[in-house]
Amino acid sequence: MDEYEYHLFDELRSRRLSRRGFLVRASVMGIALPTVGAILAMLRPGGRFCLVVPMNEFIVTGPLPVFAPPDGVAGHVRVFTGDTLRERFGAFPGFVVEKVPGAWREGRYPEGIKPKVFGAYFAAFSRP
């Protein structure tokens, strides 16, 4: 684990960071296998770890504006597909991944972007 992953883990363990807050930050930075191993080590035998990641694939249909994220907002580091979730986490016991369809909201994205796939992936696995 790198220094930031240790920091997140310490914040979670000390209860200064909620599970939801941890998952949001972990999904933004991309969850590394050593981090998942550390999470599993904190779980009791049979305990489950669940995560939800965006499942958004877009088609460009016109000109795109220059991207300028609001201050303090980080973009996602990794993009997951069902296959990449299986590759990364599929060896863990009880692994499952499910597609959760989302509702496309007109006007939320620039005119030149349309959804190909939109929603989230729910993935979970257990500690033996």
N, C-alpha and C positions, 0 to 999 in steps of 0.2 A: 504494500500500500504506500501511496505517496503521503506527504505531510498533510495535505488537505483531507484526504480520506481518513487518516488517523484523527484529525480534528473533528470531522463529522461524527465519527464513531464515538469519540469521547463525549461530545455534546449529547448524543443519543443516550449513551450509558448513564450519564449524570442527570438525565431527564431535563436538561436545559433546552433540548430540542425535541419536539414531538415526532412520533413516527411519520406523520404526514409531512412535516417539515423536512425530515431526513430524506424521505422518498423524493420530494420535489427537488431538493438540492442534488441528490444522487442522480436523478434522471437528467438534470441539466448538465452535470459534469460527465455523465456516462458511467455506468456501474462497471467496475473492473472485477475480474474473478477473485482477486485477493480480498476485495471488499465483501463480496458475497460470502466467501469462506469465513470471514470474521463475523458476519451477521449470523451465519449458521452456527458458529461456535457459541453465540449468545443464546440461541434458542435451546429450549429443553428438547430431549429426544421426542420425535414426532411433531415438534412445532413446525408451523408453516410460515413461509415468507412469501408475501404477495406484492406484486408491483404492477403498475399500469403505465404504459408508455404510449405516446402518440402513434397512430397508424394513419398518417396523412401522406398521400401521394397526389401530386398536382399535375395538371396539364397547363402549359403556357399557351394562351390563345391570343395574346396581344402584347403590347409594350408593357414593361414592368417599371414601376418607380424605383428610384434609388432607395436601398434599404437603410433606414436609420432607426435603430432600436431606441426606445426611451431610456433615459439615464437609469442605471441600476438594474436593467433587465438584461439577463444573459440569454443567448440562444442555446439551443440544444447542441451538445457536442457530438453525439452519436445518433444515427437514425437506425431504428430497429425494424426488421421485417419478421414475419413468422419464422422464416428460415434462420435468420441471424439470432433470434432468441433461442431457437432449438440448438444451434451450434454453440452458443455461449453458456446456456444453462441446462441443456437437455440431459446432461449426465447426472444432475442432482436427483435424488430420490423423489418420486411422486411428481415429476415435472409435468405441468399442463400449460398450454397456451390457447387462448380463445380470442377471437375477434369480437369487439364490441362496436357495433355500428354507431356512427355519430350523425348529428343533424347539421347539414351544411346551412350556414346562415348567410344569405345574400347580403352584400354590403360590408361584411366583416373583413374581407380580403380584397386586394386590388382587382380591378375589372379584368385584367389580363390573366387571372388565375382561376381555374375551374378544378373541382375535385375529380380525381380518378378513383381513389379510395380515401375514405374519411372516417375517422373514429379513433379507436384505441385498441391496443392489445392488453389483455389481462394475462399475466403469467404468475405461476406459483410453483413452489417446490418445498420439500420437507427436509428436516434433519432426521437422519436415521435414528 
